[in-house]
Structure formats: C-alpha cells, structure tokens
Amino acid sequence: MIGTYRNCAGIILFNDEGKVLMCTRRDKSGNQWQFPQGGIEKGERPSQAALRELKEETSITSAKIIFSMPHPLIYNFPPYIRESLLAKGRTNIGQKMYWFLLHFEGDNSEINLETNEPEFRTFEWANISEAPKRIIYFKRAVYMKACKTFEPHIKSFLEKHKPHLN
C-alpha cells in the first residue's frame, strides 16, 4: 500500500514584539516544541484550516493572516511514527504543510491551552530565528524554511505598523 501525505496548515503567529508563539506538546515527554498546526478537513481551504486549528489548539481568535507561502512544504515521518499510524489504519508517510503567518492582535489572556481536546501543555514567545532549533529533528528543515521565509515579513509588518501598535 502506497502512503500519502496528510494535508495540514502550519501557523506562525507573531506578537507586537516580533516574537512567535511556540507550544509544547501534551502527548510527548519532555519539551517537544512546535507551532500550532493541524489537518485540513474535506472542503476546507488551507487558510480556513489555519484559523480553525489556531482556535482549537490555543483558543486564539484575535489573529489576522498577513502572508502565506505560495507552495506547501513536505516532510516525511520517521519509521516509528509511520508504524504507529499504520497500526491505527492510517497510511500517511508525512505531511504536506501549507504555512501561514498571522499577527496576534490580542493579549496573552486570550491564550487558553485547556481546550476541548488539549494538545499543548505550555506556550512561550520566542525569537523566530531560534524557533527551528527547538523542533524535533524530522520537522526541523520545514520549520527552518518557513521561519526564514516569514522573518522579513514580520520585520516589514512591524516597521509599517509600529506607530499604531501599543
């Protein structure tokens, strides 16, 4: 049986200080950091999935899409994850990620990780240049490319909007 790539949306959310939201996974031991992300449902546009997943995972609704990557980035799961998925009847060999850059227009009191189906344990705001170093090895190259693509857009946005930000 030939496996497929799972379509999903990846979200890089930045605040008025130019820091990006990183979260630790609840289902893994230690601190496995990642950005909010999740599967694209049938009939859903990737941008809709990004906003839905952000809300489902962090309760955040005060965010606006600033930029998106023109093409998805793909990574493969390592064998132990593929075996685990296969045992559940899923044949995904990796993920095809549609990346979105969002500006957070709320404040930290809006962030609530105790959602209906909690995925994350903790969160923090980090420098985008440092973020990929925290990511599990098999996702790291995709995160590096997304961060490198989005970093100048964050700087440009903040320069344009600085007089209007608190």
Secondary structure, DSSP 8 states (H G I E B T S, - for coil): ---EEEEEEEEEEE-TTS-EEEEEESSSSS--EE--EEE--TT--HHHHHHHHHHHHH----EEEEEE-SS-EEEE--HHHHHHHHHTT--EEEEEEEEEEEEE-S-GGG-----SS--EEEEEEE-TTTGGGGB-TTTHHHHHHHHHHHHHHHHHHHHHHGGG--
